[in-house]
Amino acid sequence: MARRKDDPLSTYRQKRDFTITPEPQEGGTPSHGTLRFVVQKHWATRLHYDFRLELGGTMKSWAVPKGPSYDSADKRMAVQVEDHPISYNTFEGEIPKGQYGGGRVIVWDKGTWEPLDDPEQGLRSGKLKFVLHGHKLQGRWTLVRMGGRGGNKPAWLLIKERDGLERAASDYSVVDALPDSVGSLPDVHGQPVRAFPKPASRRAAKLSALPDFIAPQLATLVDQPPTPRADWLYELKFDGYRILARIDGQDVKLLTRAGKDWTARMPHLAQAIAHLGLASAWLDGEIVVQDGHGVPDFQALQNAFDAKGAAEVVYYAFDLLFLDGRDLRALPLVQRRAALEQALAQADEHHVRLSEAFDAPAAQLFASSCKLGFEGVIGKRRDAPYVSARSADWVKLKCGQRQEFVIVGYTDPKGTRTGLGSLLLGVHDEETGALRYAGNVGTGFTRQSLQELATRLQVLEVPEPPFAHRTHVAGRPHWVRPELMAEVAFAGWTRDGRVRHAVFHGLREDKPAAAIVPERPAPQPTHAAASGSSKPARAGRGAEQVGELRVTHPSRVIDPSTGATKLDLVRYYAQVAPLMMEHLAQRPVSVVRTPAGVQGSRIFQRHLDKGALPGLRELDPRLYEGHPPLLEVPDAAGLAQAAQMNVVELHTWNARRDRIDRPDRLAFDLDPGEGVAWEQVLEGAELVRVLLEELGLPAFLKTSGGKGLHVITPIKRLHDWDTVREFSQAVVQHLARTLPQRFVAKAGPRNRVGRIFVDWLRNGFGATTVSAWSVRARAGLGISVPLRWDELQDLQSSAHWHLGNIDARLPEGNAPWRGYAKAAVSITPAMQMLKDGR
């Protein structure tokens, strides 16, 4: 909203009738030296908190719907509003109904503030850093503007900086703990910042439903122990398979790091974990088979599985992520380990053991572990939370060079050897992602493993090497499809990228082949970089590692309006994958790729006719006869892989692949025309919901991430596409006839000027709707988010949630759609009701 530079309070005055409202009209006296701040708790149409900073003779003001948070992970929305007079700092009272901002106001907090940089420049550039000295709010904070400066109410984020005063939201909510007025208390003038007292008991964890899957935290390979020593504890690095145990009463599932269910392989272990007596939990650990000296033996572990002798397997648990209805991942490691030790108190140590933590000099422990024959040690920051990514908070030091390789071929045996001579190895290039030759391994095999490998590889043979560029290999190699992986120890790398003195240790089945790149040690993480960091470690020049995925060109900006990078996008999809797979599973998917960013050209792809897409796979071509095979996202790992290939949006069909001819949902897309206010879109969604419920149909709500809203109705798979499409059209036509001033049933921009087109065309065969949790390929990177209906009026736009603030929403997950899976109904009665005109 425009205002005169010589009267910054003109907008404030224009909005108020001072013959009615008790709010102050004049400016008040500016401060000398120190600047004041105030936070007013305001019960207007919706409760919110007005955050005000004195600057330039007025109070710069933001409306913060949820109020400030001491959790640095909580990026609280702050909508900038008109400047207020300094005299407003002491205002408490009742603004009459019918007046702007009608409702009760109290001074929730007050004090002084110190800008850390030029505050005027900070307001212009969109980043304002400052220190607060208040009764409730203290320490360093930041206001960050989202997107550009356009609009009459720019949106910002209010963030607590990490300065030793931050507190996890699960531990402390300042708005709940201190709800009352401080108006009568003396002012605070730059007094020393004091730390909040820590509770005597262990911090509370957040209440949460038991997740279906938790991606594991991964360690960064380093070349020396991190410092300072007091911040770290160490465990032995086991030579086995990473296994996460999901416990739901007596139902125990043993899952690999990629989410494969291995419970049937180790029934004795599942039974032993069930006997722990935990109501619900998630354990993280490693399965091993030990030799006669108690040292893990990877080859023996594999042999145990192959011989169906997995009863020898021992599970070493080293973390507890969830316990009895509480999510522990935000707690410090030392608290999680204390809870883990208690949880394993009754464990049968023949099968389940605690991985011991050692408070000893890392170099000494590392040397001892190597001497004993262990693979190395794992270091973990004592105060770090658990994150589902490769993190600098966990590091690994290896006694020798050892990693996985893709098996790309084999050679014939010579002399008395049977089966095969050697395995030919490959890795994916760190820069291009292309598979390249990495040498061979010819030792470390047993007679049995040679024969078994030869049998498995013969069925994978292909006539040409699986490399983009021709590679010379001596002799007559047999090439195979790059599907199997070998664990190999070696002395080092040659200049041309081949392994030296390689020794085979066994096959790996718990990682995707596409994730295999040369593993290089990173420099020692500094204290500042490691402290509380959940960012993935670097994976080589020009690349980053997100879980098992190498991300090329990570710093490339994909949205200039926000500065978001490709790495931000990949990290998001890796993080949201468990939630999003509930909406993607078994559904044909189309994608939108933006290789040049969201302002560049777009590639809409529903087939592989425009090139391969790692992370997606083709479906049976008979599902869509006369067209190339459709695509699907087969698992959670595929989402991050797709984002690495510049996929931004994912759209799904209204049917699943097992019954492609029978839709299982209706999608109503509220598309506002020119001149439609956002409040009308909110009202329109409510009206669609009312009509659907009158027809006996359930209605679930989500943002589109773009301009409008989506109302989704799950239906039983009883009717064909034409019937469902005609019914959805009839629903929208009924709306348009009943409320012609609000709705239109015809597509086209001219038809919906001033009205909302409820798009029923998305219910036809082959049509798609953007998936829940998908990012949108447009400026701002809005995200389609499932909502409860009681959240509707709090939405500020369809892109209310976007890549810049979605972290705050992820804990809510799919809970707003709880019951969706069982809500499907037949549309037959509703069809009859519309036909009869009831």
C-alpha positions in Angstrom: 0.0 0.0 0.0 1.5 3.3 -1.0 2.2 6.0 1.6 3.8 9.4 1.7 7.5 9.3 2.8 6.9 12.4 5.0 4.1 10.7 6.9 4.9 7.0 7.6 1.8 6.7 9.8 -0.7 7.7 7.2 -1.8 4.1 6.5 -2.1 3.5 10.2 -4.5 6.5 10.6 -6.5 5.8 7.4 -7.5 2.3 8.8 -8.9 3.7 12.2 -11.7 5.9 13.4 -10.1 7.5 16.5 -13.5 8.7 17.7 -14.3 5.1 18.3 -11.1 3.1 18.9 -9.0 3.8 22.1 -5.8 3.2 20.1 -3.3 6.2 20.2 -3.4 8.5 17.2 -0.1 10.3 17.6 3.5 9.1 17.3 5.0 9.4 20.8 8.6 10.3 21.7 11.5 8.4 19.9 14.1 6.8 22.1 17.6 8.3 22.6 20.4 5.7 22.4 18.5 2.5 23.0 15.6 1.3 20.8 12.5 -0.3 22.1 10.5 -3.3 21.1 7.1 -4.6 22.1 5.1 -7.8 21.4 1.3 -7.4 21.8 -1.0 -10.4 22.1 -4.0 -9.6 20.0 -7.3 -11.5 20.0 -8.7 -10.2 16.7 -10.5 -12.4 14.2 -7.8 -14.9 15.0 -5.3 -14.8 17.9 -1.9 -13.6 16.8 1.1 -11.7 18.2 2.1 -8.2 16.9 5.9 -7.9 16.9 7.1 -4.3 16.8 10.6 -2.8 16.5 11.3 1.0 17.0 13.1 2.4 14.0 13.1 5.8 12.3 10.5 7.3 14.6 7.9 4.6 14.3 7.3 1.0 15.3 8.0 -1.3 12.3 5.4 -4.1 12.7 4.8 -7.7 11.8 1.8 -10.0 12.6 3.1 -13.4 13.8 0.2 -15.9 13.8 1.7 -18.4 16.1 3.9 -16.1 18.1 7.7 -16.3 18.7 9.4 -19.6 19.3 12.8 -20.4 21.0 13.3 -23.4 18.7 15.7 -22.4 15.9 14.0 -24.9 13.6 10.6 -23.1 14.0 10.6 -20.5 11.2 7.5 -18.5 12.3 5.6 -16.6 9.6 5.6 -12.9 10.2 3.4 -10.7 7.9 4.6 -7.1 7.7 1.9 -4.6 8.4 1.7 -0.8 8.5 4.0 1.2 10.8 2.5 2.0 14.2 3.3 5.0 16.4 5.8 4.7 19.3 3.0 5.5 21.7 1.4 2.2 20.7 4.0 0.4 22.8 2.0 0.8 26.0 -1.4 0.2 24.5 -3.6 -2.4 26.2 -7.3 -2.6 25.9 -10.3 -3.6 23.7 -10.6 -2.4 20.1 -14.3 -2.3 19.4 -15.9 -4.8 17.1 -16.3 -3.5 13.6 -13.1 -1.5 13.8 -9.9 -2.6 12.1 -8.3 -5.3 14.3 -11.3 -5.4 16.6 -10.5 -7.4 19.8 -8.5 -7.5 23.0 -4.8 -6.4 23.1 -2.2 -6.9 25.9 1.5 -6.1 26.1 2.9 -9.7 26.1 6.5 -8.6 26.1 8.6 -5.4 26.0 12.1 -4.2 26.3 15.0 -3.0 24.1 16.6 -4.3 20.9 20.0 -3.9 19.3 20.4 -4.2 15.5 23.5 -6.3 14.6 23.9 -4.6 11.2 22.5 -1.5 9.6 18.8 -1.9 10.3 17.5 0.3 7.5 19.6 -1.6 5.0 18.4 -4.9 6.6 14.8 -3.8 6.0 15.5 -3.0 2.4 17.5 -6.2 1.7 15.1 -8.4 3.5 17.4 -9.7 6.3 17.4 -8.0 9.7 19.5 -9.4 12.6 19.2 -8.2 16.1 19.4 -8.9 19.9 16.3 -8.7 22.1 16.4 -7.7 25.8 12.9 -8.5 27.0 11.1 -10.0 29.9 10.4 -13.1 27.7 12.3 -12.8 24.5 16.1 -12.6 24.7 19.2 -13.2 22.6 19.8 -13.2 18.9 16.9 -13.3 16.4 16.5 -12.8 12.6 13.7 -11.5 10.4 14.0 -12.8 6.8 11.8 -11.6 4.0 10.5 -14.3 1.7 10.5 -13.6 -2.0 10.5 -10.0 -3.3 9.2 -6.8 -1.8 6.0 -6.8 -3.7 2.5 -6.8 -2.2 1.0 -4.7 0.5 1.8 -7.2 3.2 5.2 -8.8 2.6 5.8 -12.1 4.3 8.8 -12.6 6.6 10.1 -15.4 8.8 11.0 -14.8 12.5 13.8 -17.1 13.5 15.6 -17.7 16.8 19.4 -17.8 16.2 21.6 -20.5 17.8 23.2 -18.6 20.7 22.9 -21.0 23.6 19.4 -19.7 24.5 17.5 -21.7 21.9 15.2 -24.4 23.2 13.5 -27.3 21.4 9.8 -26.8 20.8 9.1 -30.1 22.4 10.9 -28.8 25.6 9.6 -25.3 25.8 6.9 -23.0 24.3 7.3 -19.5 25.5 3.8 -18.4 24.4 2.3 -21.3 26.4 4.6 -21.0 29.4 4.3 -17.2 29.7 0.9 -16.2 28.4 0.2 -13.0 30.5 0.8 -9.3 30.2 4.0 -7.6 31.3 2.5 -4.1 30.8 2.8 -3.3 34.5 6.4 -4.5 34.8 9.3 -2.0 34.6 11.1 -1.7 31.2 14.1 -3.8 30.4 17.1 -1.8 29.2 19.8 -3.9 27.7 20.4 -6.1 30.8 22.7 -9.1 30.3 21.2 -11.9 28.5 20.5 -14.8 30.8 20.0 -18.4 30.0 16.8 -20.1 30.8 17.1 -22.7 33.6 17.3 -26.2 32.3 14.7 -28.6 33.7 16.1 -31.1 36.2 14.5 -34.1 34.6 15.1 -35.3 31.0 13.6 -33.1 28.4 10.2 -34.2 27.1 10.0 -35.7 23.7 7.3 -34.8 21.2 4.1 -36.9 21.2 3.7 -38.6 17.8 2.2 -41.5 16.0 4.6 -44.4 15.2 6.1 -43.6 11.8 6.0 -46.3 9.1 9.6 -45.7 8.2 12.5 -43.6 9.4 15.4 -43.1 7.0 18.7 -43.6 9.0 21.3 -41.0 9.8 24.6 -41.6 8.0 28.1 -40.8 9.0 30.7 -38.7 7.1 34.0 -40.3 6.3 36.8 -38.0 7.8 40.6 -38.2 7.8 41.1 -37.4 11.5 39.1 -37.1 14.7 37.0 -33.9 15.2 37.6 -31.5 18.0 37.0 -30.5 20.7 37.1 -34.0 22.2 34.6 -33.3 25.0 31.8 -32.8 22.4 32.1 -36.3 21.0 31.7 -39.9 22.1 32.8 -43.0 20.1 31.5 -46.4 19.2 33.2 -49.3 17.4 32.3 -49.5 13.7 30.7 -52.8 13.0 31.3 -54.8 9.9 27.7 -55.7 9.1 24.3 -54.6 7.8 22.5 -51.5 9.1 19.1 -52.5 10.4 16.3 -50.4 11.9 13.7 -52.2 14.1 10.1 -50.9 14.1 8.3 -52.2 17.2 4.5 -51.9 17.5 3.6 -54.2 20.4 4.5 -57.7 19.4 4.7 -56.7 15.7 8.4 -56.2 14.9 9.8 -55.3 11.5 13.5 -55.4 10.6 14.2 -52.9 7.8 17.4 -52.1 5.9 18.6 -48.6 5.4 16.7 -48.5 2.1 13.5 -49.7 3.6 13.6 -53.4 2.6 11.8 -55.7 5.0 14.2 -58.4 6.2 12.1 -59.7 9.1 11.5 -63.0 7.5 15.3 -63.5 7.2 15.8 -63.1 11.0 12.7 -64.4 12.8 14.8 -65.1 15.9 15.9 -61.5 16.1 12.4 -60.2 15.6 11.2 -62.4 18.5 14.1 -61.3 20.7 13.2 -57.6 20.1 9.5 -58.3 20.7 10.5 -59.7 24.1 11.9 -56.3 25.2 8.4 -55.4 26.2 8.3 -52.0 24.4 4.8 -50.8 23.5 6.2 -48.9 20.5 9.7 -48.0 19.4 12.2 -47.5 16.6 15.7 -48.9 17.2 18.7 -48.2 15.0 21.6 -50.6 14.9 23.8 -53.1 13.0 23.5 -56.8 12.6 26.8 -58.8 12.6 28.1 -62.3 12.9 31.3 -62.6 15.0 34.3 -64.8 14.6 35.9 -66.8 17.4 37.5 -63.7 18.8 34.3 -61.6 18.9 35.2 -59.5 15.9 32.4 -59.0 13.2 33.0 -60.9 10.0 31.1 -59.6 7.0 31.7 -62.7 4.9 30.4 -64.9 7.8 27.3 -62.7 8.0 26.5 -63.2 4.3 27.2 -66.9 4.6 24.8 -67.1 7.5 22.0 -65.7 5.3 22.9 -67.9 2.4 22.9 -71.0 4.6 19.7 -69.9 6.3 21.7 -69.9 9.5 20.7 -66.3 10.5 20.2 -67.5 14.1 23.9 -66.6 14.6 23.1 -62.9 13.8 23.5 -60.4 16.7 21.9 -57.0 16.7 23.9 -54.2 18.2 21.6 -51.3 18.9 23.1 -47.8 19.1 20.2 -45.4 19.0 16.6 -45.0 20.0 14.5 -42.8 17.8 11.0 -43.4 19.1 9.6 -44.8 22.4 6.1 -45.4 23.7 4.3 -42.7 21.7 7.2 -40.1 21.8 9.5 -39.0 19.0 13.0 -38.8 20.5 14.8 -37.6 17.4 15.0 -34.0 18.5 16.7 -34.9 21.8 20.5 -34.9 22.3 22.3 -38.1 21.6 23.2 -38.6 25.3 19.5 -38.5 26.3 18.6 -41.0 23.5 21.3 -43.3 24.6 20.2 -43.2 28.2 16.7 -44.1 27.1 18.1 -46.9 24.9 20.1 -48.4 27.8 17.0 -48.6 29.9 15.0 -50.1 27.0 17.6 -52.9 26.6 17.8 -53.7 30.3 15.9 -57.0 29.8 17.5 -57.9 26.4 18.6 -61.4 25.6 22.3 -60.6 25.0 22.7 -63.6 22.9 20.7 -61.8 20.2 20.3 -58.1 21.2 23.1 -56.0 22.7 23.9 -52.3 23.4 26.6 -50.8 21.3 29.0 -49.5 23.9 30.1 -45.8 23.8 33.6 -45.0 24.8 34.7 -41.7 26.4 38.3 -42.0 25.4 40.8 -40.2 23.1 39.7 -40.9 19.6 43.2 -41.6 18.2 43.8 -44.2 21.0 40.4 -45.9 20.5 40.9 -45.9 16.7 44.3 -47.5 16.9 43.0 -50.2 19.3 40.0 -51.0 17.1 42.3 -51.5 14.0 44.6 -53.7 16.0 41.7 -55.9 17.1 40.4 -56.3 13.6 37.4 -53.9 13.6 36.6 -51.7 10.7 37.2 -48.4 12.6 35.2 -46.1 14.9 32.1 -43.9 14.6 32.2 -40.5 16.4 28.9 -38.8 17.4 28.3 -35.3 18.8 26.8 -35.7 22.3 24.3 -32.9 21.9 23.1 -33.5 18.4 19.6 -34.6 17.3 19.0 -37.5 15.0 18.6 -36.5 11.3 17.7 -38.7 8.3 20.6 -37.6 6.2 24.4 -37.8 6.0 25.5 -35.5 8.7 28.7 -33.9 10.1 27.3 -34.7 13.5 28.3 -38.4 12.9 31.8 -39.2 11.5 33.6 -42.4 10.7 37.3 -43.2 10.8 38.2 -46.3 8.8 41.2 -48.5 9.5 41.7 -49.1 5.8 40.0 -48.2 2.5 36.9 -50.2 1.9 33.6 -49.4 0.2 31.0 -50.8 -2.1 31.4 -51.2 -5.9 29.0 -52.0 -8.6 29.7 -55.4 -10.3 29.9 -54.7 -14.1 31.3 -58.0 -15.3 33.6 -60.9 -14.6 36.4 -62.9 -16.2 36.8 -66.6 -16.8 38.6 -68.7 -14.2 42.2 -69.9 -14.8 44.0 -73.0 -13.7 42.2 -75.0 -11.0 39.9 -72.1 -10.0 36.2 -72.7 -10.8 33.3 -70.3 -11.2 35.0 -67.1 -12.2 38.4 -65.4 -12.3 37.7 -61.9 -11.0 34.9 -59.4 -10.6 35.0 -56.3 -12.7 34.1 -53.2 -10.7 32.5 -49.9 -11.4 31.6 -46.6 -9.6 29.5 -43.6 -10.6 31.4 -40.5 -11.5 31.1 -37.8 -8.8 30.5 -35.1 -11.4 28.5 -36.6 -14.2 26.9 -39.6 -12.5 28.0 -41.9 -15.4 29.2 -45.4 -14.5 32.9 -45.9 -15.0 35.3 -48.8 -14.7 37.2 -49.0 -11.4 39.3 -52.1 -11.8 38.9 -55.7 -10.6 39.1 -57.9 -7.6 40.3 -61.5 -7.7 41.0 -62.4 -4.1 39.0 -63.0 -0.9 36.7 -65.6 -2.4 35.8 -69.0 -1.1 35.2 -71.9 -3.5 31.5 -71.7 -2.5 31.3 -67.9 -3.1 33.0 -68.2 -6.5 30.4 -70.7 -7.7 27.4 -68.8 -6.3 28.6 -65.6 -7.8 29.1 -67.2 -11.2 25.6 -68.6 -11.1 24.1 -65.2 -10.3 26.1 -63.3 -12.8 25.5 -65.5 -15.8 21.8 -64.6 -15.8 22.7 -60.9 -15.9 25.0 -61.1 -18.9 24.7 -58.4 -21.6 26.7 -58.1 -24.9 28.1 -54.6 -24.3 29.8 -53.0 -21.2 27.4 -50.8 -19.2 29.6 -47.7 -19.6 28.9 -44.5 -21.6 32.5 -44.6 -23.0 34.3 -47.5 -24.3 36.6 -49.1 -21.7 39.5 -51.4 -22.4 39.8 -54.5 -20.2 42.3 -57.2 -20.9 41.1 -60.5 -22.1 37.5 -61.4 -22.9 35.3 -60.0 -20.1 31.7 -61.0 -19.6 29.7 -57.9 -19.0 26.6 -57.9 -16.8 23.7 -55.5 -15.9 25.0 -53.3 -13.1 22.6 -54.6 -10.4 24.8 -56.4 -7.8 27.2 -54.7 -5.4 30.4 -56.0 -3.8 32.0 -54.9 -0.6 35.8 -54.5 -1.4 38.8 -53.6 0.7 41.7 -52.1 -1.2 45.1 -50.3 -0.7 44.3 -47.2 -2.7 43.4 -45.7 -6.0 45.6 -45.5 -9.1 45.9 -42.3 -11.1 43.5 -43.6 -13.7 40.8 -44.4 -11.0 41.5 -48.2 -10.5 41.6 -49.9 -7.1 44.9 -51.4 -6.0 45.3 -54.7 -4.1 41.6 -55.3 -3.8 40.1 -58.0 -1.6 36.5 -59.2 -1.9 34.5 -59.2 1.4 31.0 -60.1 0.2 27.9 -58.9 -1.7 25.8 -56.0 -0.4 22.0 -56.0 -0.8 21.0 -53.0 1.4 22.0 -50.1 -0.9 20.9 -49.0 -4.4 23.6 -49.4 -7.1 23.0 -45.8 -8.3 24.3 -44.5 -5.0 27.8 -46.0 -5.4 30.5 -43.3 -5.9 34.2 -43.2 -4.8 34.2 -42.6 -1.1 36.8 -40.0 -0.1 37.5 -38.8 3.4 36.4 -35.2 4.1 38.5 -32.8 6.1 38.0 -32.7 9.8 34.7 -30.9 10.6 35.2 -27.7 12.6 33.2 -27.1 15.8 31.2 -24.4 14.1 30.3 -26.5 11.1 29.5 -29.6 13.1 27.5 -27.9 15.9 23.9 -28.9 15.5 24.4 -29.3 11.8 22.2 -31.6 9.9 23.5 -30.7 6.5 24.8 -33.5 4.3 28.6 -33.7 3.9 30.3 -32.8 0.7 30.7 -35.6 -1.8 33.5 -34.3 -3.9 34.1 -31.2 -6.0 30.9 -29.7 -7.3 28.7 -32.2 -5.6 26.9 -32.9 -2.3 25.8 -36.1 -0.7 22.2 -36.4 0.5 21.8 -39.8 2.1 23.1 -42.3 -0.5 22.6 -39.9 -3.4 25.3 -37.7 -5.0 23.8 -34.4 -6.0 25.5 -32.6 -8.9 25.5 -28.8 -9.2 24.1 -28.5 -5.7 24.5 -24.7 -5.5 22.6 -24.0 -8.8 19.8 -21.6 -8.0 16.4 -23.0 -9.2 14.3 -20.1 -8.0 15.9 -16.6 -8.1 13.0 -15.1 -6.2 13.9 -17.0 -3.0 17.5 -18.1 -3.7 16.5 -21.8 -3.3 19.1 -24.2 -4.8 18.9 -27.6 -6.3 20.4 -29.0 -3.1 17.5 -27.5 -1.1 15.1 -29.3 -3.4 16.8 -32.7 -3.2 17.1 -32.4 0.6 13.4 -31.6 0.8 12.3 -34.6 -1.3 14.6 -36.9 0.6 13.1 -35.6 3.9 9.4 -35.7 2.8 9.6 -39.0 1.0 8.0 -41.2 3.7 5.0 -38.8 3.8 4.7 -38.3 0.1 4.8 -42.1 -0.8 1.4 -42.5 0.9 0.1 -40.3 -2.0 2.3 -41.7 -4.8 2.2 -45.4 -4.1 1.0 -47.5 -7.1 -0.2 -44.5 -9.0 1.0 -43.5 -12.5 2.9 -40.3 -12.2 3.8 -37.4 -14.6 6.6 -35.0 -13.7 7.6 -31.5 -14.5 11.4 -30.9 -14.9 13.1 -27.5 -15.0 16.7 -28.0 -15.9 17.2 -24.2 -16.2 15.2 -23.4 -13.0 11.6 -22.5 -12.6 11.9 -19.4 -14.7 13.3 -21.4 -17.6 11.6 -23.9 -20.0 9.7 -26.8 -18.5 9.7 -30.4 -19.6 6.4 -32.3 -18.9 7.1 -36.0 -18.9 4.8 -39.0 -18.4 7.0 -41.5 -20.4 10.7 -42.0 -20.9 10.5 -40.7 -24.4 12.5 -37.6 -23.3 15.3 -39.6 -21.7 15.9 -41.8 -18.7 14.8 -40.7 -15.2 16.6 -42.4 -12.3 14.2 -42.9 -9.4 11.2 -43.6 -11.7 10.3 -46.9 -13.4 8.1 -47.9 -16.3 4.8 -49.6 -15.7 3.2 -52.4 -17.8 2.6 -50.9 -21.3 -0.9 -52.6 -21.4 -2.1 -50.0 -18.8 -2.3 -47.3 -21.5 -2.5 -49.1 -24.8 -1.2 -47.2 -27.8 1.2 -45.1 -25.7 4.7 -45.7 -24.2 4.7 -47.1 -20.7 3.5 -44.9 -17.9 5.8 -44.1 -15.0 5.7 -44.5 -11.2 7.8 -43.7 -8.2 8.6 -47.2 -6.8 10.0 -46.2 -3.4 11.0 -43.3 -1.2 14.6 -43.2 -2.5 13.2 -42.5 -6.0 12.0 -39.0 -5.0 15.4 -37.6 -4.3 16.8 -39.3 -7.3 14.1 -37.7 -9.5 14.9 -34.3 -7.9 18.6 -34.8 -8.8 17.3 -35.1 -12.4 15.6 -31.7 -12.1 12.1 -33.0 -11.3 10.2 -30.3 -9.4 6.6 -31.3 -9.7 4.9 -34.7 -9.5 1.3 -35.3 -10.6 -0.7 -38.5 -10.1 -3.6 -40.3 -11.7 -6.9 -40.8 -9.8 -6.5 -44.6 -10.1 -3.9 -47.1 -9.0 -2.1 -49.4 -11.4 -3.8 -52.6 -10.1 -7.2 -51.3 -11.3 -6.3 -48.6 -13.8 -9.8 -48.7 -15.3 -11.5 -47.8 -12.0 -10.8 -44.4 -10.4 -10.5 -44.4 -6.6 -10.9 -40.6 -5.9 -12.4 -37.4 -7.2 -10.3 -34.2 -7.5 -12.0 -30.8 -7.5 -9.5 -28.0 -8.2 -10.7 -24.6 -7.3 -9.1 -22.3 -9.9 -9.8 -18.6 -9.2 -10.3 -16.3 -12.1 -9.1 -12.7 -12.5 -10.4 -10.5 -9.7 -11.2 -13.2 -7.2 -10.0 -12.4 -3.7 -8.3 -15.1 -1.6 -11.1 -14.9 0.9 -13.6 -15.9 -1.8 -11.4 -19.0 -2.6 -11.5 -20.0 1.1 -15.3 -19.5 1.1 -15.6 -21.5 -2.2 -13.8 -24.5 -0.7 -16.2 -24.5 2.3 -19.1 -24.4 -0.2 -17.7 -27.3 -2.2 -17.3 -29.2 1.1 -20.9 -28.5 2.1 -22.3 -29.8 -1.2 -20.2 -33.0 -1.1 -21.2 -33.7 2.5 -24.9 -33.2 1.5 -24.3 -35.8 -1.2 -22.9 -38.1 1.4 -19.3 -37.8 0.1 -16.2 -37.2 2.2 -14.0 -34.2 1.5 -10.3 -33.8 2.2 -8.5 -30.5 1.8 -5.1 -29.5 0.5 -3.4 -26.5 -0.9 -2.4 -26.7 -4.6 0.8 -24.8 -3.9 -0.2 -22.5 -6.8 -3.3 -20.3 -7.0 -6.1 -22.4 -5.6 -7.2 -25.3 -3.4 -7.9 -29.0 -3.9 -10.8 -30.9 -2.5 -10.3 -34.6 -2.7 -13.0 -37.3 -2.3 -12.0 -41.0 -1.9 -14.4 -43.3 -3.7 -14.9 -47.0 -4.0 -13.7 -48.5 -7.3 -17.1 -49.4 -8.7 -17.4 -47.1 -11.8 -15.4 -46.5 -15.0 -13.7 -43.3 -15.9 -16.6 -41.9 -18.0 -19.1 -42.4 -15.3 -16.9 -40.7 -12.6 -16.0 -37.8 -15.0 -19.7 -37.2 -15.8 -20.6 -37.3 -12.2 -17.9 -34.7 -11.2 -19.1 -32.5 -14.0 -22.6 -32.7 -12.7 -21.4 -31.7 -9.2 -19.7 -28.6 -10.5 -22.6 -27.7 -12.8 -25.0 -27.9 -9.8 -22.6 -25.5 -7.9 -22.6 -23.1 -10.9 -26.4 -23.1 -11.2 -26.9 -22.7 -7.5 -24.3 -20.0 -7.0 -23.6 -18.5 -10.4 -22.0 -15.4 -8.9 -19.4 -17.6 -7.2 -18.8 -20.6 -9.5 -18.5 -21.4 -13.2 -18.4 -24.9 -14.8 -16.8 -23.9 -18.0 -13.0 -23.8 -18.5 -11.2 -20.8 -20.0 -10.0 -17.5 -18.5 -12.8 -15.5 -20.0 -15.5 -17.6 -18.4 -14.2 -17.3 -14.8 -13.5 -13.6 -14.5 -14.6 -12.8 -11.0 -15.6 -16.4 -10.3 -14.0 -19.7 -9.5 -13.8 -22.5 -12.0 -14.0 -25.8 -10.1 -12.0 -28.0 -12.5 -13.8 -31.3 -13.0 -11.7 -32.2 -16.0 -9.0 -33.7 -13.8 -11.3 -36.7 -13.3 -10.9 -38.0 -16.8 -8.8 -41.0 -17.9 -5.1 -39.8 -18.2 -5.7 -36.6 -16.3 -3.5 -35.8 -13.3 -3.5 -33.7 -10.2 -0.4 -32.4 -8.4 0.5 -34.8 -5.6 0.3 -33.8 -1.9 3.8 -32.6 -0.7 4.9 -31.8 -4.3 6.8 -28.6 -4.9 5.4 -26.4 -7.6 7.6 -25.2 -10.5 6.9 -21.5 -10.1 8.4 -18.5 -8.3 8.2 -19.0 -4.5 8.2 -22.9 -4.8 4.9 -23.4 -3.1 4.0 -26.9 -1.9 0.8 -28.8 -2.0 0.0 -29.6 1.7 -2.8 -31.7 3.3 -4.9 -29.6 5.7 -7.5 -30.0 8.3 -10.7 -28.0 7.5 -10.3 -26.0 10.7 -7.0 -24.7 9.3 -8.7 -23.3 6.2 -9.2 -19.7 7.5 -5.6 -19.4 8.6 -4.3 -19.8 5.0 -2.8 -16.7 3.5 -2.5 -18.2 0.0 -2.3 -21.5 -1.7 1.5 -21.2 -1.4 1.2 -20.6 2.3 3.6 -23.5 2.7 6.6 -23.4 0.5 10.2 -24.7 0.4 11.4 -21.9 2.7 9.1 -22.7 5.6 7.9 -26.3 5.1 10.2 -27.7 7.8 7.7 -26.2 10.4 4.9 -28.2 8.8 6.5 -31.6 8.3 5.9 -32.8 11.9 2.1 -32.5 11.2 2.7 -34.9 8.3 -0.4 -36.6 6.9 -2.3 -36.4 10.2 -4.9 -33.9 8.8 -6.0 -36.7 6.4 -6.2 -39.4 9.1 -8.9 -41.8 8.1 -8.6 -41.2 4.4 -7.8 -44.8 3.6 -11.1 -46.0 5.1 -13.3 -43.1 4.0 -14.0 -44.2 0.4 -17.8 -44.5 -0.4 -19.8 -45.4 -3.5 -20.9 -42.4 -5.6 -24.1 -44.3 -6.7 -26.4 -42.7 -4.1 -24.9 -39.2 -4.8 -25.5 -39.7 -8.5 -29.1 -40.5 -7.9 -29.5 -37.5 -5.5 -28.2 -35.1 -8.2 -30.4 -36.8 -10.8 -33.5 -36.4 -8.7 -32.7 -32.8 -7.8 -32.6 -33.4 -4.1 
